[in-house]
Amino acid sequence: MNKLILAATLIAGVPLSFAEGLLENPVVDSTESGIGVISGWHCTATRIDIVIDGLSVGKAGSGTSRNDTTGICGRSDSGYSLLYNYNILSPGSHTISAYADGGVFETRQFNTVQSGGEEYLSGISKTAIISDFPSPGRIATLQWSQAKQSFVITGISAPAAVAGAAAN
């Protein structure tokens, strides 16, 4: 029994450099909406499958260049990704699992919100202005993207000059 506890402790404490793969997106306990990417890397897999709430959502494309994994995997062609419409899920908590060649290598929880209030919102156009983003005094302009089913930043403007301010 003590050997089992020791083994579990050692495995839980294994540094990332010994990991074979990682599910990077969605992030643990994140909230997702719209059309996004499920992605990460795996050192040895020839096939990555993604399962959400016990149902397969597809095979991820794999073998993409990830120079940041060369030191971990000994090669850079370890990336994988799958485009996914998070809006098809009911709002709330979900479980995602990533499988490498048939064996699960990571499972986590994430949340969803339907960005347009439905699975695929069409025929809508909207621009929104967000003050003090990405820093105080700056203004971000957001535009609804039907293709992404979410808002995208289309501009960042510098703070407006204060009328009557003396030039330096």
C-alpha positions, 0 to 999 in steps of 0.5 A: 500500500505504501508503495502505491501511495509513493508511486502516486505521489511521484507521478503527481509531482512529475515536472512538465519536462517529463509530460508526453502531452498537454491539452492547452485550450480550453483552459481549466475552468474557463468559460468558452463561447463561439467558434474556437479551437481545442488545442495542445501538444503531444510528443508521441501520438499519431492520432488525437481524439477529443471527447466532450461529455462522453461524446466524440467531437472529432479527430484533431489535426496533428503534427503542426509545428510547436517550437516550444515543445522541442526541449520536451519532445525532442521534436517540434511537430507535436501540435494538434488542434480542432475547430469547435463551435462551443455554442452547440453545448448547453450553457454550463459545466462540461468535461473534455478529454483528449486521447492520444492513440486511444488512451486518455492523457488529459481530462478537465472541466470548462464552462460554456455560454452561448455567445449569441444566445443560440447555436449559430446566430446569423444576420446580426451586425453590432459594434461595441466600444470598450473604454479603458481597454487594454489600458487606462485611457485607451478605447477598444472597438469590438465587432460581431463576427458571424464566422467566429460567433463572437466579438473580435477587436477591430481597433484600439485607439489612443487616448484623445488629446485633452482640449487646451492641454499644453504641448510638451 
